[in-house]
Amino acid sequence: MNRQSFSKAAALPPALADRWWPHIEATCKRFGISTPAQQAAFIAQIGHESGGFTRVTESFNYAVAALPAMFSRVTPALAATLGRQPGERAVPLERQQRIANIAYANRYGNGDAASGDGWRYRGRGLKQITFRANYRECGHALDLDLVARPELLERDETAALSAGWYWWAFGLGKLADAGKFDEITRRINGPAMEGAEARRARWVVAKQALGA
């Protein structure tokens, strides 16, 4: 894979391809994402997670109706208060923080909603690494204190490397070589399989570009 084939595989304009290619190349080398099948699945998954390589932090700008479907801990009553209201262009930051703190409380090393861990360890990086425990493990692998400095995952280099770490740590390369793309989605997103069709569409494009 070179910069040109990466650009086609990820369906990126030249400026975004130039921005991300050095970090994707380094990540693939470091974490052994080497076959066309692995690279195609990797690019498709992180492309979806990052909104087409345009964001490296999780947004909680959800409409009222979408919140309970996305986060089981956000009840319809809470969603009615916290979700995007009529006339609002976006959910204000303070309410986004409350959503994250409720949705991610007491899970995978996070404290309760009052601890602020849900927002502190919200999705970051091209893979959207989430939860204190995953920040800690990813930090160990990258030799960074991501628990103390979670914002480091917003840097382009670290955003890419963190995605490679997750891919390697959870053995997703073997699934990619076996063509088990939906199982990769399940490992990344859980039973909800969020965006499954959109992810598959990206996978088709990436496979064609890389000859996978």
Order of alpha helices (4+ residues) and beta strands (2+ residues): alpha-alpha-alpha-alpha-alpha-alpha-alpha-alpha-alpha-alpha-alpha-alpha
